[in-house]
Amino acid sequence: MSSFRSAPAAALLALAFGACALASLARAQAGAPAAHPPASAPAPAAGATYHNPLPLRLADGELAQNCADPAVLRDPRAKVPTWYLYCTSDPVSKREHGKDGGWHFRMIPIYRSTDLVHWNFVADAFTDRPAGLAAPTSGLWAPEPEYLNGRYYLYFTVVDVADEHSPVKGCEHDSAIGVATADNPAGPWTAQAQPVLGPRQAGPGCDFHWTFDPKVIVDGSQKYLYYGSYGGGIWVQPLSGDGFKAGSGARRVGANGRYEGAEVIKHDDWWYLFASATDCCNGPLTGYAVYVGRSRSPLGPFLDREGNDMGNGRAGGTPVLLQNGNRWVGAGHNTVFQDGAGQWWTIFHAVDTNEPFFSAPDKLTRRLAMLDRIDWVDGWPVAAGAPSDTDLDAPLTQAGAHAAHPRALEVLAWRPAPAWSDDFHGPALDPRWSWLRPRAKGGFELGGAGLSLPTEDGDLYVDRNDASVLQTALPAGDVRIEAEVELDAPLGCCNKPVQAGFVVMRDDDNYVKLIEVAKNGLRQVEFAKELAPVDPGYPRYGNTVVGTPGKTTWLRLDVHRTGGDERYTAYSSQDGRTWVGGGTWTHRLGRQARLGLVAMGGAGHRATFVRVSVQSLSR
């Protein structure tokens, strides 16, 4: 979803359309030999439809249970329109086990399709980690296929390089970018002995930047390599003509700690950088999402729709793929391409909250391949309704005309009616407010600027529940909560997550939270969910991010309580007029849930609540 502009009188809310991170490194067994490919599905007839997730069939007909970090290549040599899909190294079948009895990790499985919907397994890119390039237990992540110099290239992340390529021997997280070549998009692939880009030290010893997630583009005669993740940010630099070696002159285009999974395309003389944010792999509380910026140059800077730089500490990024309250969460690490008729699409991975793990004991997040259409609105990509969970028109493999997307410009007009507001100008707090864990005397101030709260070294996070919360009741029915907040913390801070905003909570362990947070030089608007109790091993806390905070940040949460799970959809603004939509969490907080103001995460700073308001919503 792109950001939208709301009218002052009656806001039009766009429908909530809707690394990987270095979590636990799975140690996998060697892959099995490539299987012979079954025939691909026939091209779709006019009027054909599809429904997520995409069916990726293994050689025995079983549906693959993982396709993380998907990347698509259309074969330029094929006489019939044919596409290949490449997935990160993961287990794909519960029938397959390695030599140690654990899951069998396939080394970049490859699938083929002639209709972009039905995919059939053709081969694994490698039967084992490329000897001499990757360490024996290294993961091979985030494949990036390209057709260059009359050959097929496959770039990939080597999570742990062989010691001969590392400046520090014996490290496990000295990641690099590798490449292999082939005469066919299904292989066999021959890996280059040297990394395209080697490990980059971030500090002494085994402290390395995350050299993950390659993306290659060609601009005229010049090739460029994009790479990077949360540990160091996303970078771009020239790539040699033969595609085997990164040049000098790296530029950061995605903020450190904010983005990974770069996807870059050109559309109407603009270069667009799609990048993913937050945790890719947190089971049913995965908040992974995709954001975009654009530039006239492939070297950036990439600015979002509001003019915010994706590489800055106040990180920009216009939302594209966001969880929208259906069963799919964690939509991210996408690839963007055109079908045979020129219509743009994106394939990405997402997590089904009904079956979030590949298997319950090991809590390996199950990430399935998803397909949704991209339309261009005022020069910005819009993935309406994504991640989708309904029957939709399938891509076309030949020239033709697509019908208008049924939800491309759909909006919902909510009629807000004021319930109450507070600018905290009085000599004392309004009686509606009460403290959960009161602050010490003098722990807050009231006045012309609003409610001033020193940030405290307390928190609401899993088993730590020692933050003070200024609470009040909420009206029944659907409501909108807005807060105008100023977080007085320099851009370079903080070593703890200093934050200010509000929660809607049943208790300390069941809430949604919308706050501005400052940590390690990065400023974000975080939208989180915590719940308890949960099954053993399941996460209790998950988060996603919304728009770019300003010197003053406006936070908005729409609460819809009609039937079943409650839906909480977040927005933020830098001026109180132009709102950027965020994702949707579902929860069951009940009708007694209370609104609470917080300033927590680390002491030594100050938050000012200029105004807080609650409105009732109706259509």
C-alpha positions in Angstrom: 0.0 0.0 0.0 1.3 3.4 -0.9 0.8 6.3 1.6 -2.3 8.3 1.2 -3.5 11.8 1.9 -6.4 12.3 4.2 -8.8 15.2 3.9 -9.1 17.3 7.1 -12.8 17.0 7.4 -13.5 13.4 6.6 -10.5 11.2 6.2 -10.5 8.7 3.4 -8.6 5.7 4.7 -7.0 3.4 2.1 -7.9 -0.2 2.7 -5.3 -1.9 4.8 -3.8 -3.8 1.9 -2.4 -5.5 2.9 18.0 -11.5 6.6 16.6 -12.7 6.2 17.7 -11.6 9.6 20.5 -13.5 11.2 18.3 -15.5 13.5 19.2 -19.1 14.4 21.6 -20.6 11.8 20.3 -24.0 10.9 22.9 -26.6 10.2 21.8 -28.7 7.3 22.9 -31.9 5.6 24.1 -32.0 2.0 21.4 -31.8 -0.7 20.2 -34.6 -2.8 21.0 -34.9 -6.6 18.7 -32.9 -8.9 15.6 -34.6 -10.0 14.4 -34.8 -13.6 11.8 -32.1 -14.3 8.1 -33.0 -14.8 6.2 -31.2 -17.5 5.1 -27.7 -16.6 1.5 -26.7 -16.4 -0.1 -25.4 -19.7 -0.5 -21.7 -20.2 -3.6 -20.3 -18.5 -6.8 -19.8 -20.5 -8.4 -16.3 -20.5 -10.2 -15.8 -17.2 -8.0 -18.1 -15.3 -7.6 -17.4 -11.6 -5.3 -18.3 -8.8 -5.3 -18.3 -5.0 -2.4 -17.9 -2.6 -0.1 -19.6 -1.7 1.4 -20.6 -5.0 1.6 -24.4 -5.6 5.3 -25.4 -5.9 5.3 -29.1 -6.7 8.3 -31.3 -5.9 9.3 -34.2 -8.1 6.9 -36.6 -6.3 4.0 -34.2 -6.6 4.1 -33.1 -3.0 3.7 -29.3 -2.4 6.9 -27.6 -1.2 6.6 -26.3 2.4 9.1 -23.4 2.0 10.2 -20.9 -0.5 11.9 -18.0 1.3 13.5 -15.1 -0.4 12.0 -16.0 -3.8 13.5 -14.6 -7.0 12.2 -15.0 -10.6 13.9 -15.1 -13.9 12.2 -15.2 -17.3 14.2 -17.3 -19.6 15.1 -15.1 -22.6 16.0 -18.1 -24.7 12.8 -20.0 -24.3 10.5 -20.3 -27.3 7.5 -20.6 -25.0 7.2 -18.0 -22.2 9.0 -19.7 -19.3 9.9 -18.5 -15.8 12.2 -19.9 -13.2 11.8 -19.5 -9.4 14.7 -19.7 -7.0 14.3 -20.1 -3.2 16.7 -19.8 -0.3 18.2 -23.0 1.2 15.6 -24.5 3.5 13.8 -27.8 4.1 10.9 -28.1 1.7 9.5 -31.5 2.7 8.8 -33.2 6.0 9.6 -36.5 4.3 13.2 -35.5 3.7 15.8 -35.9 6.4 19.5 -35.5 6.5 22.2 -37.9 7.6 21.9 -36.8 11.2 18.1 -37.3 11.3 17.4 -33.6 11.1 15.6 -31.8 8.2 17.2 -32.0 4.8 18.0 -28.5 3.6 18.0 -28.2 -0.2 20.7 -26.0 -1.6 18.7 -23.3 -3.5 15.7 -25.3 -5.0 14.6 -24.2 -8.5 11.1 -24.4 -10.0 9.8 -23.8 -13.5 6.5 -22.4 -14.8 4.9 -21.4 -18.0 2.0 -19.6 -16.3 3.6 -17.9 -13.2 1.1 -19.8 -11.0 1.9 -23.5 -11.2 5.5 -24.3 -10.5 7.4 -27.6 -10.8 10.7 -28.6 -9.3 13.5 -29.0 -11.7 16.7 -29.1 -9.7 18.7 -27.9 -6.7 21.3 -25.3 -7.7 23.9 -27.3 -5.7 24.1 -30.7 -4.2 26.3 -29.3 -1.4 28.0 -26.0 -0.4 30.5 -25.0 -3.1 33.8 -26.3 -1.9 36.5 -23.7 -1.3 33.9 -20.9 -1.3 31.5 -21.8 1.5 32.3 -23.4 4.9 30.9 -26.9 5.3 27.9 -25.8 7.3 27.2 -22.5 5.6 23.7 -21.5 4.6 23.2 -20.4 1.0 20.6 -17.6 1.1 18.7 -15.1 -1.1 19.4 -16.3 -4.6 19.5 -13.7 -7.4 19.3 -15.1 -11.0 20.3 -12.9 -13.9 21.0 -13.3 -17.7 24.2 -11.5 -18.4 26.9 -11.7 -21.1 24.9 -14.5 -22.9 24.9 -16.8 -19.9 22.9 -17.4 -16.7 24.3 -16.1 -13.5 23.1 -17.0 -10.0 24.2 -14.7 -7.2 23.7 -15.9 -3.6 24.6 -15.2 0.0 27.3 -17.3 1.6 26.5 -17.0 5.3 29.9 -18.4 6.3 32.8 -18.3 3.8 35.7 -20.7 3.7 38.5 -19.4 6.0 40.7 -18.6 3.0 38.3 -15.8 2.0 37.9 -14.3 5.5 40.2 -11.7 7.1 39.7 -13.6 10.4 39.9 -17.4 10.5 37.5 -19.5 12.4 34.5 -17.2 12.3 31.0 -18.4 11.6 29.2 -15.2 10.5 31.7 -13.8 8.0 29.2 -13.6 5.1 29.9 -12.8 1.5 28.3 -12.8 -2.0 29.0 -15.7 -4.3 28.1 -16.3 -7.9 27.7 -19.3 -10.2 27.2 -19.6 -13.9 25.4 -22.0 -16.2 24.2 -22.4 -19.8 20.7 -23.2 -18.6 18.6 -21.5 -15.9 18.1 -24.9 -14.3 21.9 -25.6 -14.2 24.2 -27.3 -13.8 25.8 -24.4 -12.0 29.5 -23.8 -11.6 30.4 -21.6 -8.6 33.3 -19.2 -8.9 36.1 -19.9 -6.5 36.3 -16.3 -5.3 33.5 -14.3 -3.7 32.1 -11.4 -5.7 32.2 -9.4 -2.5 34.0 -10.8 0.5 33.3 -10.4 4.3 33.3 -6.8 5.6 34.5 -6.3 9.2 32.3 -4.1 11.4 34.6 -4.4 14.5 37.4 -6.4 16.0 37.5 -10.2 15.8 34.5 -12.0 14.3 32.3 -8.8 14.2 31.2 -8.6 10.6 28.6 -6.6 8.6 25.9 -8.8 7.2 26.8 -9.2 3.5 23.5 -10.7 2.5 20.8 -10.5 -0.2 22.5 -9.7 -3.6 20.7 -7.9 -6.3 22.2 -7.0 -9.7 21.0 -4.5 -12.3 22.3 -3.2 -15.5 22.2 0.5 -16.5 23.5 1.0 -20.0 27.0 -0.5 -20.0 27.4 -0.5 -16.2 26.4 -3.3 -13.9 25.6 -2.6 -10.2 25.5 -4.9 -7.1 23.2 -4.2 -4.2 23.7 -6.1 -1.0 23.3 -5.8 2.8 21.0 -6.3 5.7 20.3 -5.0 9.2 24.0 -5.4 10.2 25.3 -2.4 8.2 22.4 -1.5 6.0 21.9 -1.9 2.2 24.8 -0.8 -0.1 25.3 -0.4 -3.9 28.5 -0.4 -5.8 29.7 -1.0 -9.4 30.1 -4.6 -10.6 32.7 -5.7 -13.1 31.7 -6.3 -16.7 32.1 -10.0 -16.3 29.9 -9.9 -13.3 32.4 -11.7 -11.0 33.8 -8.8 -8.9 32.4 -5.8 -7.0 34.2 -2.6 -7.8 35.0 0.3 -5.5 32.8 3.3 -4.4 30.1 1.6 -2.2 27.2 3.8 -1.2 24.7 3.1 1.5 21.1 3.4 0.3 19.2 1.5 3.1 19.6 2.5 6.7 21.6 0.4 9.1 19.3 -1.7 11.3 16.2 -1.0 9.1 16.4 -2.8 5.7 17.4 -5.9 3.9 16.4 -7.9 0.8 17.0 -5.3 -1.9 15.0 -5.6 -5.1 15.6 -2.9 -7.7 13.7 -2.3 -10.9 13.3 0.5 -13.5 9.9 2.0 -14.4 9.3 5.2 -16.3 12.8 6.5 -15.9 12.8 5.9 -12.2 14.8 3.3 -10.3 12.8 1.8 -7.5 14.3 0.2 -4.4 12.1 -2.3 -2.6 13.4 -3.5 0.8 12.1 -5.5 3.7 12.1 -4.5 7.4 11.8 -6.3 10.8 12.1 -10.0 11.7 11.5 -12.4 8.8 11.1 -15.4 10.9 9.0 -15.0 14.0 6.3 -17.6 13.4 2.8 -16.2 13.8 4.1 -12.9 15.1 6.3 -12.2 12.1 6.0 -8.5 11.1 8.2 -8.5 8.0 7.0 -6.0 5.4 8.2 -4.3 2.2 8.8 -0.6 1.6 9.9 1.4 -1.5 11.7 4.5 -2.5 12.8 5.8 -5.9 15.7 7.7 -7.5 16.7 8.9 -10.9 20.0 7.1 -10.4 20.7 3.5 -9.5 23.1 4.9 -6.9 20.3 6.7 -5.0 19.4 8.3 -2.8 16.0 6.5 -2.8 13.3 8.8 -1.5 9.8 7.7 -0.5 6.6 9.4 -1.5 6.9 12.0 1.2 10.6 12.7 0.3 12.2 10.7 3.1 15.5 9.0 2.3 15.6 5.2 2.9 19.2 5.5 3.9 18.8 8.1 6.7 18.5 7.7 10.4 14.9 8.7 10.2 14.4 6.0 7.6 12.1 6.6 4.8 10.1 4.0 2.8 6.6 4.0 1.4 4.8 0.7 2.4 4.0 -1.8 -0.4 3.4 -5.1 1.3 1.8 -5.1 4.7 -0.1 -7.7 6.7 -3.8 -6.7 6.5 -5.6 -8.8 9.1 -6.1 -12.0 7.1 -4.2 -15.2 7.8 -1.0 -14.0 6.2 1.7 -12.1 8.1 5.4 -11.4 7.4 5.0 -10.5 3.7 8.5 -9.7 2.5 11.7 -10.3 0.6 10.0 -9.8 -2.8 10.9 -10.0 -6.4 9.2 -7.7 -9.0 8.7 -8.6 -12.7 6.3 -8.3 -15.6 4.1 -11.0 -17.1 3.7 -11.7 -20.8 1.3 -8.8 -21.2 3.5 -6.3 -19.4 1.5 -6.3 -16.2 3.7 -5.9 -13.1 3.6 -8.6 -10.3 5.5 -9.4 -7.2 6.3 -12.8 -5.7 7.2 -12.8 -2.0 7.2 -15.1 1.0 4.7 -14.9 3.8 3.7 -16.9 6.9 0.4 -18.6 7.4 -0.7 -17.9 11.0 -2.7 -21.2 10.9 0.5 -23.2 10.3 3.4 -20.8 11.0 6.2 -23.4 11.6 7.6 -26.0 9.4 7.5 -28.2 12.4 6.5 -27.5 16.0 9.5 -28.8 17.9 12.2 -26.7 16.1 10.1 -23.6 15.4 11.5 -23.1 11.9 9.3 -20.5 10.4 7.4 -21.8 7.3 7.6 -19.2 4.5 5.4 -19.9 1.4 5.6 -18.3 -2.0 2.9 -15.7 -2.7 1.9 -13.8 -5.8 0.1 -10.4 -6.0 -0.3 -7.8 -8.7 1.4 -4.4 -8.7 -0.3 -1.4 -10.2 1.2 2.0 -10.6 -0.6 5.0 -9.1 0.9 8.4 -9.5 4.3 6.9 -10.1 4.2 4.6 -7.1 3.7 0.8 -6.9 0.5 -0.4 -5.2 -0.1 -4.0 -4.3 -3.8 -3.8 -3.6 -5.1 -6.3 -1.2 -1.8 -8.0 -0.7 -1.0 -10.4 0.8 -4.2 -11.7 -0.8 -6.3 -14.7 0.3 -9.0 -14.8 -2.3 -9.4 -15.9 -6.0 -7.8 -13.3 -8.3 -7.2 -13.1 -12.1 -4.0 -14.9 -13.0 -1.1 -13.4 -14.9 -1.1 -13.5 -18.7 1.7 -15.2 -20.6 1.1 -13.5 -23.9 0.2 -10.0 -25.0 -3.3 -9.0 -23.8 -5.2 -6.6 -21.6 -5.7 -7.1 -17.9 -9.0 -6.1 -16.3 -8.7 -3.3 -13.7 -7.8 -4.7 -10.3 -11.0 -4.9 -8.3 -9.3 -3.3 -5.3 -6.6 -1.1 -6.8 -8.1 2.2 -5.8 -10.6 0.9 -3.1 -11.0 3.2 -0.1 -13.2 3.1 3.0 -14.7 6.3 4.2 -14.9 6.2 8.0 -16.9 8.8 9.7 -15.1 9.8 12.9 -17.1 11.4 15.7 -15.2 13.0 18.6 -15.4 11.1 21.9 -12.8 13.1 23.9 -9.4 14.8 23.6 -6.8 16.0 26.1 -4.1 18.6 25.5 -2.9 18.4 29.2 -3.0 22.2 29.7 -4.7 22.0 33.1 -3.0 22.2 36.5 -3.7 18.4 37.1 -4.4 15.3 35.1 -8.0 14.8 34.1 -9.8 12.3 36.4 -10.2 9.9 33.5 -6.4 9.1 33.8 -4.9 6.8 36.3 -1.4 5.3 36.8 -0.5 1.6 36.4 2.7 1.6 38.5 2.8 5.3 39.4 5.8 7.5 38.8 7.7 9.0 41.6 6.7 12.5 42.7 7.7 15.0 40.0 7.7 12.2 37.4 5.7 14.2 35.0 4.8 17.8 34.1 1.7 19.5 32.7 1.6 22.8 30.8 1.3 24.7 27.6 3.4 22.2 25.7 1.4 19.2 26.9 2.2 16.2 29.1 5.9 15.9 29.6 7.2 12.5 30.7 10.9 11.7 31.3 11.7 8.4 29.6 12.3 5.7 32.2 14.4 2.6 32.3 11.4 0.4 32.4 9.6 -1.6 29.7 6.7 -3.8 28.7 8.4 -6.7 27.0 7.7 -10.3 27.6 8.6 -11.0 31.2 9.8 -7.5 32.0 6.8 -5.4 33.0 8.0 -2.5 35.1 7.1 0.6 33.0 4.7 3.2 34.3 1.6 3.4 32.1 -0.9 6.3 32.2 -4.2 4.6 31.5 -7.8 5.5 30.6 -10.9 3.6 29.4 -11.9 3.5 25.8 -15.4 3.8 24.4 -17.3 0.8 23.2 -17.4 0.0 19.5 -14.9 0.9 16.7 -12.5 3.8 17.7 -9.6 5.8 16.4 -6.9 6.9 18.8 -4.5 9.7 17.9 -1.5 11.1 19.7 0.9 13.9 18.8 4.2 13.0 20.4 7.7 14.6 20.6 10.5 12.4 21.6 13.5 14.5 22.7 16.4 12.2 21.9 19.2 13.1 19.5 19.4 11.2 16.2 22.6 9.4 17.3 21.2 7.8 20.3 20.4 5.3 21.9 22.0 2.0 23.1 18.6 1.1 24.5 15.1 1.3 22.7 14.0 4.7 24.1 10.4 5.0 23.1 7.2 7.0 23.5 3.7 6.5 22.3 0.7 4.4 23.5 -0.6 0.9 24.1 -4.0 -0.6 24.0 -3.8 -3.3 26.7 -5.8 -5.9 28.6 -2.8 -6.5 30.9 1.0 -6.3 30.8 1.3 -9.3 28.6 -1.6 -8.7 26.1 -1.5 -5.5 24.2 -0.7 -3.7 20.9 1.8 -0.9 21.0 2.3 2.1 18.6 5.4 4.1 19.5 8.3 6.1 18.1 11.6 4.5 19.1 15.2 5.6 19.0 18.0 3.1 19.1 21.5 2.9 17.6 21.0 6.0 15.5 17.8 4.8 13.9 14.4 6.4 14.4 11.3 4.4 13.6 7.6 4.1 14.3 7.1 0.6 15.7 3.8 -1.3 15.8 4.0 -4.3 18.0 1.9 -7.1 19.5 2.4 -9.1 22.7 0.3 -11.9 23.9 0.2 -14.6 26.6 -0.1 -17.4 27.3 1.3 -19.1 24.2 2.2 -22.7 23.4 5.8 -23.7 24.5 8.4 -22.3 22.2 6.0 -19.9 20.5 6.9 -16.2 20.4 5.1 -13.7 22.6 6.2 -10.5 21.0 6.3 -9.4 17.4 6.6 -6.1 15.6 6.4 -4.3 12.3 7.1 -0.6 11.4 5.0 2.2 10.0 6.0 5.5 8.4 8.9 7.9 9.1 8.9 9.8 12.4 9.4 13.6 12.3 10.6 16.0 15.0 7.0 15.7 16.0 5.2 12.5 15.2 1.5 11.8 14.9 0.4 8.3 15.7 -3.0 6.8 14.8 -4.5 3.5 15.6 -7.9 2.3 14.2 -9.6 -0.3 16.3 -12.3 -2.5 14.8 -14.1 -4.9 17.1 -16.8 -6.4 14.9 -16.9 -10.2 15.1 -14.1 -12.5 16.1 -10.6 -11.1 16.4 -10.2 -7.4 16.9 -8.3 -5.6 14.2 -5.7 -2.9 15.0 -4.4 -0.9 12.1 -1.6 1.6 12.5 -0.8 4.9 10.7 1.7 7.7 11.3 2.3 11.2 10.1 5.1 13.8 10.1 2.6 16.8 9.9 -0.8 15.6 11.2 -2.3 15.8 7.7 -0.5 13.3 5.4 -0.8 9.8 6.9 1.2 6.7 6.0 -0.7 3.5 6.5 0.9 0.6 8.4 0.0 -3.0 8.9 -2.8 -4.7 10.9 -2.4 -6.9 13.9 -5.3 -9.0 15.2 -5.7 -9.6 18.9 -8.4 -10.4 21.5 -8.0 -7.8 24.1 -11.7 -7.6 25.0 -14.0 -4.6 25.6 -12.3 -3.7 28.8 -9.0 -3.0 27.1 -7.5 0.4 28.2 -5.5 3.1 26.4 -2.1 3.7 28.0 0.6 6.3 27.4 4.2 5.2 27.8 7.7 6.8 27.8 10.1 3.9 28.5 12.9 1.7 27.3 15.8 3.9 28.6 16.3 6.8 30.9 17.7 10.2 30.3 15.4 11.6 27.6 11.9 13.2 27.5 8.7 12.6 25.7 5.9 15.2 25.3 2.3 14.3 24.5 1.0 17.4 22.9 -2.5 16.0 22.4 -4.3 12.7 22.7 -7.7 12.1 21.2 -10.3 9.3 20.8 -13.0 9.2 18.2 -15.8 6.8 17.5 -15.8 5.3 13.9 -18.7 4.5 11.7 -19.4 4.1 8.0 
